[in-house]
Amino acid sequence: MFDTTLFESKLATSWLGRSFSFFEELPSTNSLAKKREGDNSMHGTLILTDYQSGGRGQYDRKWTVDPG
């Protein structure tokens, strides 16, 4: 399980990742970020998930990673 408190305590940046959201599972972090675009999300917002059920990379290449 991702420990948000530990993450925040180890974060050494001044702005990148200071605003973040963690989800147990998402189809795609990239898709969520695109949906949030323009909804007052801060520049440098980080979206984290333990498992992506429909992860995709550049050129819509699909990829998977086991949970955890």
Residue pairs with C-beta under 8 A, 6 or more apart in sequence:
1 50
2 22
2 48
2 50
4 20
4 22
7 20
11 17
11 18
13 44
15 42
15 43
15 44
16 44
16 46
17 44
17 45
17 46
18 42
18 44
19 41
19 42
19 44
19 45
19 46
20 45
20 46
20 47
20 48
21 45
21 46
21 47
21 48
22 48
22 49
22 50
23 32
23 47
23 48
23 49
23 50
24 49
24 50
24 51
25 49
25 50
25 51
25 52
25 53
25 67
26 32
26 47
26 49
26 51
26 52
26 53
27 52
27 53
27 54
28 52
28 54
28 55
28 56
29 47
29 48
29 49
29 52
29 55
30 55
30 56
31 54
32 47
33 45
33 47
36 45
36 47
50 67
50 68
51 65
51 66
51 67
51 68
52 64
52 65
54 62
55 62
55 63
55 64
55 65
56 62
56 63
57 63
